[in-house]
């Protein structure tokens, strides 16, 4: 049976953190009405999130892999890589469950910006910025133009229901049978996951989420109900060129926002 840990602590706002609103043209443009990526396999990995609450670190690792997949290749990331970053970004001590408290997404992203996400043969540094959780058009633009949206969600006990084989419900939705448990957002806890694609923009259209080493379907109304924060990551050295990626002044604005934030942390 697959074990699944949570580990996204309540959303926080840090002074001067980068905001994607600086990328004005990118965030306000009308997002694609449909984004289906059957041609690319993001190949998400568990990366330790079955044993510890490192979803924030696993999410960054899987974002790297998802970005690479759009370019037609893949980046090797191990559980050891994710756990090492989890320890660096949260204070977790490997092997000591008493220190496994999860991570605050903006702090984890700040660590990635400052010291990078170290792999066996390279260290990757993202640009990042936050978006309004209620801005679904902006989140779709992040998904389409920056590979995937890095989200913090409040899961319900009903979302954690599994069948006799240990599988989650085929589609997460806000309407759940009473026997699946408490449907209140946050009754299970916080979790970090990625939004990879979507079939449409209506409440009952489905999205694909990357979490716990697999693809999980959910409705947009579920996303709206559960989301507590949204961020975009940009691995400029990995991101394939395309019409939906940020260009010109938008890239410059994101670079400037991250540089200003780093200066303030120094």
Secondary structure, 3 states (H helix, E strand, C coil): CCCCCCCECCCCCCCCCCEHHHCHHHHHCCCCCCECCCCCCCCCCCCCCCCCCCHHHHHHHHHHHHHHHHCCCCCCCCHHHHHHHHHHHHCCCCCCHHHCCCECHHHHHHHHHHHCEECCCCEECCEEEEECCCCHHHHHHHHHHCCCEEEEEEECHHHHCECCCCCECCEECCCCCHHHCCCCCCCCEEEEEEEEEECCCCCCCEEEEEECCEEEEEEHHHHHHHEEEEEEEECCCCCCCCCCCCCHHHHHHHHHHHHHHHHHHC
